[in-house]
Amino acid sequence: METQVKISIIMVDAGFRENVYSAEHFSNQTFDDKEYEIIWVEFYDKPNIKLKNIPRLKTITLARTGKYHSSFCFNKGIEVAKGELIVIPDADLFVKPNFLETLWKNYLRYPDAVQYIYRFDEIKKGSLSNLSWEELEKKCSLINPNNYGGCLSVKKKWLIAINGYEMHPIFESGFHANGLDIYTRFKIIGLPIRWNPELKAFHIWHSSTRVNSKLYEIQKQFISYRARTLKYRAIMGINPMLNDESGYLEKFANELIKTDKKSFVLMLKKLKKGKKYFVLMLKKLKKGKKYFARKLKKLMFVVK
């Protein structure tokens, strides 16, 4: 008889990962190998070459083109996942070998809770002298205690209930507030939220760590509107039959995108105007320099 998969771990990429630490650490757990699966979803068509030697890893390529949209990856992973418990970590985390074992025990105690894991970050590049657990514990800090994208753990049935991650173009960016959006929707349907005090995830500094994006701020406006309207289903989700049908959620998202494009065009115009002003100032400075040179010559003549 085939052993039933209890936990499905889903990680996503679009060819930008500098490392695959999460896949490496989740493949080395004290939890029974046959009772969990690791799914890596690549948005484009070339999965990270470092994944080749990782055991028990299932790689899915979406072979999409255009802008990266992580929700397509998350939703594909959720769709094919066999486990009753879904774990969605950042794909470059360090987790200890007893991570899944501890998480599963917590799940049995709080089966309907949405559980988040605190992510401890390397504060700046080169802070860590090595990657031992002792060094990670000592040097990594809890910079963002509300990092909803760090590591999520939730029953698959609840992800299906909200129709998965939002695939509307408003989240079409490498800098996305998907974690906050999902958290908000879980709150709307009344699920208990729990930050697990027994577990830690460690994150190594990389070039895009804690990079701010204007797109993220626009997405937060949309999430705030969703919270006020109590609409928890995705506009574009896993199952088209379960998409939000109110219409005004989609309309608001479209308006935000349109407004953002207008502000971008306006910003370009201001930059052009600024460039002209800068050129004009240079001309004046050049003219002033010539005037100063003439005055200096006259002064030298007088001194003589």
C-alpha positions as CSV (number, residue, x, y, z in Angstrom):
1,M,0.0,0.0,0.0
2,E,1.3,3.4,-1.0
3,T,2.2,5.8,1.9
4,Q,0.0,8.9,1.9
5,V,1.7,12.2,1.4
6,K,1.0,14.5,4.4
7,I,3.0,17.6,3.5
8,S,3.6,19.3,0.2
9,I,6.3,22.0,0.1
10,I,6.0,24.5,-2.8
11,M,8.7,26.8,-4.0
12,V,8.7,29.1,-7.0
13,D,11.3,30.7,-9.4
14,A,11.7,32.6,-12.6
15,G,15.4,32.0,-13.3
16,F,16.5,34.6,-10.8
17,R,17.4,32.5,-7.7
18,E,21.0,32.9,-6.6
19,N,20.7,29.7,-4.6
20,V,18.3,26.8,-3.8
21,Y,18.9,26.6,0.0
22,S,15.2,25.7,0.8
23,A,15.1,22.8,-1.6
24,E,18.4,21.5,-0.1
25,H,17.3,21.8,3.5
26,F,13.8,20.4,3.0
27,S,15.2,17.4,1.3
28,N,17.1,16.6,4.5
29,Q,14.5,16.2,7.2
30,T,13.7,13.9,10.1
31,F,10.1,13.6,8.8
32,D,9.4,10.4,6.9
33,D,10.7,10.7,3.3
34,K,7.6,9.1,1.9
35,E,5.2,11.4,3.8
36,Y,6.2,14.6,2.2
37,E,7.0,16.0,-1.3
38,I,9.0,19.0,-2.6
39,I,7.6,20.8,-5.6
40,W,9.6,23.5,-7.4
41,V,7.7,25.5,-10.1
42,E,9.7,27.5,-12.7
43,F,7.7,30.3,-14.4
44,Y,9.8,30.1,-17.6
45,D,11.4,27.0,-19.2
46,K,14.8,26.6,-17.6
47,P,14.8,25.4,-14.0
48,N,17.9,26.2,-11.8
49,I,20.7,23.9,-12.7
50,K,21.5,23.5,-8.9
51,L,18.2,21.5,-8.5
52,K,19.5,18.5,-10.5
53,N,21.1,16.6,-7.5
54,I,18.4,17.3,-4.9
55,P,16.5,14.1,-4.0
56,R,12.7,13.8,-3.9
57,L,12.3,17.1,-5.8
58,K,9.6,17.4,-8.4
59,T,10.3,20.2,-10.9
60,I,7.5,21.8,-13.0
61,T,8.2,24.2,-15.8
62,L,5.3,26.5,-16.9
63,A,7.2,27.7,-20.0
64,R,5.5,31.0,-19.9
65,T,6.7,34.2,-21.5
66,G,6.5,37.9,-20.6
67,K,6.6,39.4,-17.1
68,Y,7.1,37.1,-14.1
69,H,3.9,36.5,-12.1
70,S,4.6,34.3,-9.1
71,S,0.9,33.5,-8.5
72,F,0.8,31.2,-11.6
73,C,3.6,29.2,-10.0
74,F,2.0,29.1,-6.6
75,N,-1.3,28.0,-8.0
76,K,0.2,25.2,-10.2
77,G,2.0,23.9,-7.1
78,I,-1.2,23.9,-5.1
79,E,-3.1,22.3,-7.9
80,V,-0.8,19.3,-8.1
81,A,0.0,19.0,-4.4
82,K,-0.9,15.7,-2.8
83,G,-0.4,16.7,0.8
84,E,-3.2,17.9,3.1
85,L,-0.8,20.4,4.6
86,I,0.8,23.0,2.2
87,V,4.1,24.7,3.2
88,I,5.1,27.7,1.0
89,P,8.5,29.0,2.0
90,D,10.8,31.6,0.4
91,A,13.0,29.4,-1.8
92,D,16.3,30.5,-0.2
93,L,15.8,29.6,3.4
94,F,17.8,27.6,5.9
95,V,15.6,25.3,8.1
96,K,16.8,22.7,10.6
97,P,16.3,19.0,10.0
98,N,13.4,18.7,12.5
99,F,11.5,21.6,10.9
100,L,8.8,19.5,9.2
101,E,8.5,17.1,12.2
102,T,7.8,20.0,14.5
103,L,5.5,21.7,12.0
104,W,3.4,18.6,11.6
105,K,3.0,18.2,15.4
106,N,1.8,21.8,15.5
107,Y,-0.6,21.2,12.7
108,L,-2.2,18.3,14.5
109,R,-2.8,20.6,17.5
110,Y,-4.1,23.5,15.4
111,P,-5.4,21.9,12.2
112,D,-7.3,24.9,10.9
113,A,-4.8,27.6,11.9
114,V,-2.8,29.5,9.3
115,Q,0.7,29.1,10.6
116,Y,3.6,31.5,9.8
117,I,7.3,31.0,10.6
118,Y,9.5,33.9,11.7
119,R,12.2,34.7,9.2
120,F,15.6,35.7,10.6
121,D,17.7,37.7,8.1
122,E,21.4,38.3,7.6
123,I,21.5,42.1,8.1
124,K,24.1,42.9,5.5
125,K,26.3,41.1,3.0
126,G,29.2,39.3,4.6
127,S,27.9,39.4,8.2
128,L,28.1,35.6,8.4
129,S,31.6,34.1,8.5
130,N,30.1,30.7,7.8
131,L,26.7,29.0,7.4
132,S,26.7,26.9,10.6
133,W,23.5,26.8,12.8
134,E,25.5,28.5,15.6
135,E,26.5,31.4,13.3
136,L,23.0,31.7,11.8
137,E,21.4,31.8,15.3
138,K,24.0,34.4,16.5
139,K,24.1,36.8,13.5
140,C,20.7,36.7,11.9
141,S,18.0,39.0,13.2
142,L,14.2,39.3,13.1
143,I,13.9,42.4,11.0
144,N,10.3,42.0,9.8
145,P,8.1,40.1,12.4
146,N,5.2,40.4,9.9
147,N,6.9,38.8,6.9
148,Y,3.9,36.9,5.4
149,G,5.9,35.7,2.4
150,G,8.7,34.2,4.5
151,C,7.1,30.8,5.2
152,L,3.4,29.9,5.2
153,S,1.8,26.7,6.4
154,V,-1.9,26.0,5.8
155,K,-4.3,23.2,5.1
156,K,-4.8,22.8,1.3
157,K,-8.5,22.9,1.6
158,W,-8.3,26.6,2.7
159,L,-6.2,27.6,-0.2
160,I,-8.8,26.0,-2.5
161,A,-11.6,27.8,-0.6
162,I,-10.1,31.2,-1.4
163,N,-9.3,30.0,-5.0
164,G,-5.5,30.2,-4.6
165,Y,-3.2,33.1,-5.2
166,E,-4.3,36.2,-7.1
167,M,-3.3,36.0,-10.8
168,H,-4.7,39.4,-11.8
169,P,-2.0,41.5,-13.6
170,I,-1.8,43.8,-10.5
171,F,0.5,41.2,-8.9
172,E,2.5,40.8,-12.1
173,S,5.9,41.6,-10.6
174,G,8.9,40.0,-8.9
175,F,8.2,42.5,-6.1
176,H,4.8,41.2,-4.9
177,A,2.6,41.5,-1.9
178,N,1.1,38.1,-2.5
179,G,1.8,37.0,1.1
180,L,-0.1,40.0,2.6
181,D,-3.0,39.4,0.1
182,I,-3.3,35.7,1.1
183,Y,-3.1,36.6,4.8
184,T,-5.9,39.2,4.4
185,R,-8.1,36.7,2.6
186,F,-7.6,34.0,5.3
187,K,-8.6,36.6,7.9
188,I,-11.8,37.5,6.0
189,I,-13.0,33.8,6.1
190,G,-12.3,33.7,9.8
191,L,-9.2,31.4,10.1
192,P,-7.1,31.7,13.2
193,I,-3.6,33.1,12.5
194,R,-0.7,31.7,14.4
195,W,3.0,32.7,14.4
196,N,4.8,29.5,15.4
197,P,7.1,30.2,18.5
198,E,8.9,26.8,18.1
199,L,10.4,27.3,14.6
200,K,12.8,29.6,12.9
201,A,13.8,30.1,9.2
202,F,17.1,31.8,8.3
203,H,17.6,33.9,5.3
204,I,20.9,34.8,3.8
205,W,21.5,38.3,2.3
206,H,21.3,38.6,-1.5
207,S,21.1,41.4,-4.1
208,S,17.3,41.8,-3.9
209,T,16.9,41.5,-0.1
210,R,14.5,44.1,1.3
211,V,14.3,46.0,-2.0
212,N,11.5,48.5,-2.0
213,S,9.1,48.8,-5.0
214,K,6.4,51.2,-6.0
215,L,4.5,48.2,-7.3
216,Y,4.3,46.8,-3.8
217,E,2.6,50.0,-2.6
218,I,0.0,49.8,-5.3
219,Q,-0.7,46.2,-4.5
220,K,-1.2,47.2,-0.8
221,Q,-3.9,49.7,-1.9
222,F,-5.7,46.9,-3.6
223,I,-5.4,44.6,-0.6
224,S,-6.7,47.3,1.7
225,Y,-9.8,47.7,-0.6
226,R,-10.3,43.9,-0.6
227,A,-10.2,43.9,3.2
228,R,-12.9,46.6,3.3
229,T,-15.2,44.8,0.8
230,L,-14.6,41.4,2.5
231,K,-14.0,39.7,-0.9
232,Y,-11.8,36.7,-0.3
233,R,-11.8,34.9,-3.6
234,A,-9.2,35.6,-6.3
235,I,-10.3,37.6,-9.3
236,M,-8.3,35.2,-11.3
237,G,-7.5,32.0,-9.4
238,I,-7.0,28.2,-9.7
239,N,-10.5,27.4,-10.7
240,P,-12.2,30.0,-13.1
241,M,-15.6,28.8,-11.8
242,L,-14.7,30.0,-8.3
243,N,-13.4,33.5,-9.3
244,D,-14.8,36.6,-7.6
245,E,-17.9,37.7,-9.6
246,S,-18.6,41.0,-7.9
247,G,-17.0,43.0,-10.7
248,Y,-16.0,45.9,-8.5
249,L,-12.9,44.2,-7.1
250,E,-11.5,43.7,-10.6
251,K,-12.6,47.2,-11.6
252,F,-10.6,48.7,-8.7
253,A,-7.5,46.7,-9.6
254,N,-7.7,47.8,-13.2
255,E,-8.1,51.4,-12.2
256,L,-5.0,51.2,-10.0
257,I,-3.0,49.8,-12.9
258,K,-4.3,52.6,-15.2
259,T,-3.5,55.3,-12.7
260,D,0.0,53.9,-12.1
261,K,0.7,54.0,-15.9
262,K,-0.5,57.7,-16.0
263,S,1.7,58.6,-13.1
264,F,4.6,56.9,-14.8
265,V,4.1,58.9,-18.1
266,L,3.8,62.0,-16.0
267,M,7.1,61.2,-14.2
268,L,8.8,60.7,-17.6
269,K,7.6,64.1,-18.7
270,K,8.9,65.7,-15.5
271,L,12.3,64.0,-16.1
272,K,12.4,65.3,-19.7
273,K,11.6,68.8,-18.4
274,G,14.2,68.4,-15.7
275,K,16.8,67.4,-18.4
276,K,16.1,70.5,-20.4
277,Y,16.5,72.6,-17.3
278,F,19.7,70.9,-16.5
279,V,21.1,71.6,-20.0
280,L,20.0,75.2,-19.7
281,M,21.9,75.5,-16.4
282,L,25.0,74.0,-17.9
283,K,24.9,76.6,-20.7
284,K,24.5,79.4,-18.2
285,L,27.4,78.0,-16.2
286,K,29.6,77.8,-19.4
287,K,28.6,81.4,-20.2
288,G,29.4,82.4,-16.6
289,K,32.8,80.6,-16.8
290,K,33.7,82.7,-19.9
291,Y,32.6,85.9,-18.2
292,F,34.7,85.0,-15.2
293,A,37.7,84.3,-17.4
294,R,37.4,87.7,-19.1
295,K,37.1,89.5,-15.7
296,L,40.2,87.6,-14.4
297,K,42.2,88.7,-17.4
298,K,41.3,92.4,-16.9
299,L,42.2,92.1,-13.2
300,M,45.6,90.6,-14.0
301,F,46.2,93.4,-16.5
302,V,45.4,96.0,-13.7
303,V,47.7,94.3,-11.3
304,K,50.6,94.4,-13.8
